[in-house]
Amino acid sequence: MTKEQIILVGFMGSGKTTVACEVGRKLNWAVIDLDDHISSSKGRNPAEIIEQDGENSFRDIETQMLAGVLSNNPRVVIAAGGGAWTVGENRRLIAKQDALTIWLDAPFELCWSRIKVSPEIRPLAPSKEAAQRLYQERRPVYESADLRIPVAENDSAEEIAERVVNGLATNR
């Protein structure tokens, strides 16, 4: 199958989950939020796993779950966690499936404003300074995605999803 799986990547707070839902609706495809999938499968959310077992343990679980989702869902939009794309094994799994990776490129200040108001615990972003360092570290890896979709503060999820769907059409 070619390009019938879409993986949304980007920093925490970039809108991956919200946009994935909208893209899934437009394409009539399944939508899987990888972090939610991990939470329901493991009985603990990513923050709890990271805090209790460490980030490396979480990344191993994330890779296992991603492999399962990719092999069992032919037409799916996956909202990957903010760090999923930074793991080489995850990038190899995605490439092997010939899935289309789309980077939601939101500016740091927009991501941070969303992180601050989110009820979700973000152990890898305990402060603005730590989050900004992580954002800068991850940007070069995000840039390797197949397609970049700029995200601005006033863009609606529907507008961003439309850009994703248009990008899918040109990348098939």
Secondary structure, 3 states (H helix, E strand, C coil): CCCCEEEEECCCCCCHHHHHHHHHHHHCCEEEEHHHHHHHHHCCCHHHHHHHHCHHHHHHHHHHHHHHHHHHCCCEEEECCCCHHHCHHHHHHHHHCCCEEEEEECCHHHHHHHHHHCCCCCCCCCCHHHHHHHHHHHHHHHCCCCEEEECCCCCCHHHHHHHHHHHHHHCC
